[in-house]
Amino acid sequence: MYDDESRYCYFNPNSFEASEQFFLVGVLLGLAIYNSTILDIALPLVVFKKLLSSRPINPSAKTPLPTANRVPTPLTLDDLAVFRPSLANGLRGLLEYDGDVETEMCRDFVVEVERYGEIVQVPLIENGQNRPVTNANRKEFVDLYINYVLDVSVAKQFEPFKRGFYTVCGGNALSLFRPEEIELLIRGSDEPLEINALKAVAMYDGWGDHPDRVSAVRWFWDYFKKMSPKQQRMLLTFVTGSDRIPAVGTANLIIKLTCGGDDCNRFPIARTCFNALVLYNYRTREKLEKMLWRAIVESEGFGLK
């Protein structure tokens, strides 16, 4: 389920997918950590918060996890605001409303959800449709609402997802991490690119014994440096499949420049599985920049917008 405003996706409580599908997605995220691979999936921070707060306990561990860490972390309005900002603002407005909530808001302890094009009212508590929201109980209503959206409604999808994740990332090591750090391990960092650091660890193939002396190679790095930050991210996405860098820093992202041959009218080729760019030995700087930029901006949809 994708939110256009926040640009985050979350579990669809009304999905038709079998639980095995969510299990495999959890496995995929676990493998991203295990293999130090960037997987830029736009999940809100609350997903990683829920993962850590509900991690399985290993009874055979030499150092058991502290009991306090085993208590699920409460979900807050800030958690909801990351994924559904408009809904969070509405609930915050309800909490801060100065008037009579019961007579002016006319709300009951129910949440309205869309299921296959139909609006359905789901009680948040037993007989919630007959319990009005008042100034005295509105905090309880908001807490139940948040818990329903982020937890109760997606429990069927989250449980197999969690099992899949911990199938790969079992053990107590994750207890040392915060949710933000787990997100960083999986999605990588969006910090500014350090082109000199990328250049220092780059690998070369087919450029001879001194690739740093080849004009096309020098022009490539010069062009990379003079790009705007947005354009640099676009180039990084073209080569690696993601515009983010590893959590441990730019120096751990190794780009491989391969010589595709002499000057020609062919475009550079990206092999994202290997962070490799096949670059031709273009005759002029202008031609290299033109061919590379066109390859970047027309790399999706065959140039069709």
C-alpha positions as semicolon CSV with decimal commas, in nm:
position;residue;x (nm);y (nm);z (nm)
1;M;0,000;0,000;0,000
2;Y;0,161;0,324;-0,118
3;D;0,098;0,673;0,018
4;D;0,146;0,942;-0,246
5;E;0,206;1,214;0,011
6;S;0,478;1,045;0,216
7;R;0,608;0,823;-0,068
8;Y;0,631;0,531;0,170
9;C;0,473;0,190;0,129
10;Y;0,327;-0,030;0,401
11;F;0,149;-0,361;0,439
12;N;-0,187;-0,381;0,264
13;P;-0,435;-0,518;0,521
14;N;-0,669;-0,627;0,241
15;S;-0,417;-0,794;0,010
16;F;-0,489;-1,122;-0,167
17;E;-0,129;-1,241;-0,144
18;A;-0,058;-1,556;0,054
19;S;0,142;-1,532;0,375
20;E;0,438;-1,697;0,197
21;Q;0,478;-1,383;-0,014
22;F;0,526;-1,166;0,294
23;F;0,759;-1,430;0,438
24;L;0,978;-1,403;0,127
25;V;0,986;-1,023;0,151
26;G;1,110;-1,057;0,508
27;V;1,376;-1,303;0,393
28;L;1,481;-1,056;0,124
29;L;1,534;-0,778;0,378
30;G;1,729;-1,013;0,601
31;L;1,951;-1,115;0,310
32;A;2,017;-0,749;0,232
33;I;2,170;-0,711;0,578
34;Y;2,351;-1,045;0,566
35;N;2,512;-0,970;0,229
36;S;2,569;-0,596;0,291
37;T;2,353;-0,516;-0,011
38;I;2,156;-0,194;-0,049
39;L;1,785;-0,255;-0,098
40;D;1,617;0,082;-0,129
41;I;1,266;-0,021;-0,033
42;A;1,060;0,273;0,096
43;L;0,932;0,131;0,424
44;P;0,861;0,375;0,709
45;L;1,074;0,359;1,021
46;V;0,788;0,202;1,217
47;V;0,841;-0,128;1,030
48;F;1,193;-0,159;1,170
49;K;1,070;-0,043;1,509
50;K;0,811;-0,322;1,509
51;L;1,070;-0,576;1,395
52;L;1,305;-0,498;1,683
53;S;1,034;-0,477;1,949
54;S;0,892;-0,818;1,852
55;R;1,215;-1,005;1,782
56;P;1,220;-1,371;1,895
57;I;1,414;-1,455;2,210
58;N;1,690;-1,712;2,194
59;P;1,672;-1,905;2,524
60;S;2,010;-2,070;2,462
61;A;2,193;-1,738;2,435
62;K;2,481;-1,695;2,681
63;T;2,363;-1,343;2,758
64;P;1,981;-1,328;2,758
65;L;1,817;-1,011;2,638
66;P;1,709;-0,771;2,912
67;T;1,345;-0,820;3,004
68;A;1,275;-0,453;2,937
69;N;1,378;-0,495;2,576
70;R;1,120;-0,769;2,523
71;V;0,825;-0,538;2,581
72;P;0,679;-0,418;2,248
73;T;0,750;-0,051;2,190
74;P;0,431;0,162;2,191
75;L;0,335;0,307;1,854
76;T;0,302;0,685;1,852
77;L;0,151;0,962;1,647
78;D;0,498;1,041;1,517
79;D;0,525;0,686;1,379
80;L;0,197;0,731;1,193
81;A;0,298;1,077;1,068
82;V;0,590;0,934;0,871
83;F;0,364;0,705;0,668
84;R;0,025;0,887;0,675
85;P;0,101;1,256;0,746
86;S;-0,249;1,384;0,667
87;L;-0,416;1,128;0,891
88;A;-0,168;1,205;1,169
89;N;-0,239;1,577;1,138
90;G;-0,612;1,510;1,166
91;L;-0,567;1,303;1,482
92;R;-0,333;1,563;1,628
93;G;-0,596;1,828;1,557
94;L;-0,850;1,617;1,745
95;L;-0,622;1,604;2,049
96;E;-0,565;1,979;2,044
97;Y;-0,925;2,082;1,971
98;D;-1,053;2,345;2,216
99;G;-1,427;2,289;2,170
100;D;-1,663;2,009;2,268
101;V;-1,534;1,704;2,079
102;E;-1,847;1,494;2,138
103;T;-2,104;1,739;2,003
104;E;-1,891;1,908;1,736
105;M;-1,684;1,617;1,602
106;C;-1,957;1,352;1,629
107;R;-1,715;1,059;1,627
108;D;-1,747;0,710;1,772
109;F;-1,479;0,454;1,857
110;V;-1,466;0,323;1,500
111;V;-1,222;0,356;1,214
112;E;-1,338;0,389;0,855
113;V;-1,139;0,182;0,608
114;E;-1,176;0,116;0,238
115;R;-1,210;-0,246;0,135
116;Y;-1,233;-0,315;-0,235
117;G;-1,397;0,020;-0,308
118;E;-1,639;0,007;-0,014
119;I;-1,608;0,210;0,308
120;V;-1,639;-0,014;0,613
121;Q;-1,657;0,088;0,977
122;V;-1,441;-0,120;1,211
123;P;-1,498;-0,083;1,589
124;L;-1,180;-0,009;1,780
125;I;-1,324;-0,165;2,095
126;E;-1,620;-0,387;2,165
127;N;-1,940;-0,196;2,087
128;G;-1,722;0,096;1,977
129;Q;-1,988;0,220;1,736
130;N;-2,200;0,315;2,037
131;R;-1,926;0,488;2,235
132;P;-1,876;0,855;2,143
133;V;-1,537;1,024;2,144
134;T;-1,525;1,296;2,409
135;N;-1,270;1,538;2,543
136;A;-1,201;1,293;2,826
137;N;-1,138;0,983;2,613
138;R;-0,999;1,127;2,289
139;K;-0,641;1,029;2,381
140;E;-0,758;0,669;2,419
141;F;-0,933;0,690;2,081
142;V;-0,620;0,824;1,908
143;D;-0,399;0,555;2,062
144;L;-0,639;0,281;1,951
145;Y;-0,662;0,435;1,604
146;I;-0,283;0,442;1,565
147;N;-0,250;0,087;1,695
148;Y;-0,516;-0,036;1,453
149;V;-0,362;0,126;1,143
150;L;0,000;0,031;1,217
151;D;-0,043;-0,299;1,399
152;V;-0,381;-0,470;1,437
153;S;-0,501;-0,432;1,077
154;V;-0,174;-0,568;0,931
155;A;-0,097;-0,843;1,186
156;K;-0,180;-1,114;0,930
157;Q;0,078;-0,970;0,690
158;F;0,343;-0,860;0,940
159;E;0,378;-1,192;1,124
160;P;0,506;-1,395;0,824
161;F;0,717;-1,096;0,719
162;K;0,879;-1,094;1,064
163;R;0,935;-1,471;1,053
164;G;1,105;-1,440;0,716
165;F;1,333;-1,163;0,839
166;Y;1,441;-1,353;1,150
167;T;1,489;-1,673;0,954
168;V;1,796;-1,499;0,812
169;C;1,881;-1,256;1,091
170;G;1,825;-1,477;1,395
171;G;2,013;-1,438;1,721
172;N;2,048;-1,153;1,967
173;A;2,288;-0,930;1,774
174;L;2,008;-0,703;1,649
175;S;1,931;-0,607;2,008
176;L;2,232;-0,377;1,984
177;F;2,075;-0,173;1,705
178;R;1,818;0,103;1,695
179;P;1,543;0,103;1,425
180;E;1,722;0,386;1,243
181;E;2,037;0,175;1,220
182;I;1,851;-0,128;1,082
183;E;1,696;0,098;0,818
184;L;2,042;0,230;0,736
185;L;2,181;-0,122;0,696
186;I;1,905;-0,217;0,453
187;R;1,841;0,104;0,259
188;G;2,185;0,260;0,275
189;S;2,260;0,626;0,337
190;D;2,144;0,934;0,149
191;E;2,436;1,146;0,269
192;P;2,618;1,362;0,009
193;L;2,836;1,165;-0,228
194;E;3,212;1,183;-0,191
195;I;3,331;1,144;-0,549
196;N;3,698;1,136;-0,454
197;A;3,627;0,846;-0,217
198;L;3,441;0,660;-0,493
199;K;3,729;0,724;-0,731
200;A;3,988;0,602;-0,480
201;V;3,833;0,253;-0,454
202;A;3,713;0,218;-0,814
203;M;3,822;-0,082;-1,020
204;Y;3,914;-0,080;-1,390
205;D;3,909;-0,339;-1,664
206;G;4,047;-0,309;-2,015
207;W;4,206;0,035;-1,978
208;G;4,565;-0,082;-1,965
209;D;4,817;-0,061;-1,681
210;H;4,752;0,307;-1,608
211;P;4,377;0,376;-1,636
212;D;4,419;0,710;-1,460
213;R;4,608;0,832;-1,766
214;V;4,329;0,742;-2,012
215;S;4,137;1,050;-2,122
216;A;3,794;0,885;-2,113
217;V;3,847;0,773;-1,754
218;R;3,960;1,118;-1,642
219;W;3,670;1,282;-1,824
220;F;3,424;1,046;-1,655
221;W;3,539;1,141;-1,304
222;D;3,557;1,511;-1,392
223;Y;3,201;1,494;-1,521
224;F;3,087;1,306;-1,210
225;K;3,235;1,577;-0,987
226;K;3,086;1,874;-1,171
227;M;2,733;1,730;-1,174
228;S;2,471;1,869;-0,939
229;P;2,392;1,649;-0,634
230;K;2,067;1,537;-0,801
231;Q;2,249;1,445;-1,122
232;Q;2,514;1,256;-0,924
233;R;2,238;1,049;-0,765
234;M;2,096;0,977;-1,110
235;L;2,435;0,855;-1,231
236;L;2,478;0,642;-0,920
237;T;2,135;0,488;-0,978
238;F;2,224;0,416;-1,339
239;V;2,540;0,229;-1,240
240;T;2,434;0,055;-0,917
241;G;2,054;0,046;-0,928
242;S;2,024;0,267;-0,619
243;D;2,097;0,630;-0,540
244;R;2,210;0,544;-0,188
245;I;2,546;0,438;-0,053
246;P;2,632;0,165;0,203
247;A;2,576;0,243;0,569
248;V;2,950;0,207;0,633
249;G;3,037;0,485;0,390
250;T;3,118;0,579;0,032
251;A;3,454;0,401;0,038
252;N;3,270;0,066;0,058
253;L;3,085;0,121;-0,270
254;I;3,317;-0,008;-0,541
255;I;3,233;0,099;-0,895
256;K;3,395;-0,090;-1,181
257;L;3,472;0,094;-1,505
258;T;3,510;-0,142;-1,801
259;C;3,640;-0,039;-2,141
260;G;3,388;-0,139;-2,407
261;G;3,617;-0,057;-2,697
262;D;3,733;0,232;-2,911
263;D;3,538;0,545;-2,993
264;C;3,196;0,468;-3,142
265;N;2,836;0,584;-3,136
266;R;2,722;0,329;-2,879
267;F;2,594;0,440;-2,540
268;P;2,755;0,340;-2,209
269;I;2,609;0,023;-2,058
270;A;2,532;-0,032;-1,689
271;R;2,551;-0,370;-1,518
272;T;2,384;-0,288;-1,190
273;C;2,429;-0,637;-1,039
274;F;2,804;-0,577;-1,040
275;N;2,811;-0,195;-0,993
276;A;2,981;-0,186;-1,334
277;L;2,977;0,071;-1,612
278;V;3,090;-0,021;-1,962
279;L;3,234;0,298;-2,105
280;Y;3,374;0,344;-2,454
281;N;3,696;0,529;-2,522
282;Y;3,522;0,832;-2,668
283;R;3,736;1,072;-2,864
284;T;3,623;1,395;-2,696
285;R;3,505;1,505;-2,354
286;E;3,189;1,654;-2,504
287;K;3,093;1,326;-2,668
288;L;3,148;1,128;-2,348
289;E;2,929;1,365;-2,148
290;K;2,657;1,367;-2,414
291;M;2,647;0,989;-2,454
292;L;2,662;0,920;-2,079
293;W;2,394;1,171;-1,987
294;R;2,159;1,046;-2,256
295;A;2,211;0,690;-2,135
296;I;2,122;0,801;-1,782
297;V;1,805;0,997;-1,858
298;E;1,675;0,746;-2,114
299;S;1,755;0,433;-1,919
300;E;1,390;0,375;-1,830
301;G;1,101;0,334;-2,071
302;F;1,324;0,340;-2,379
303;G;1,332;0,719;-2,372
304;L;0,952;0,749;-2,358
305;K;0,805;0,971;-2,088
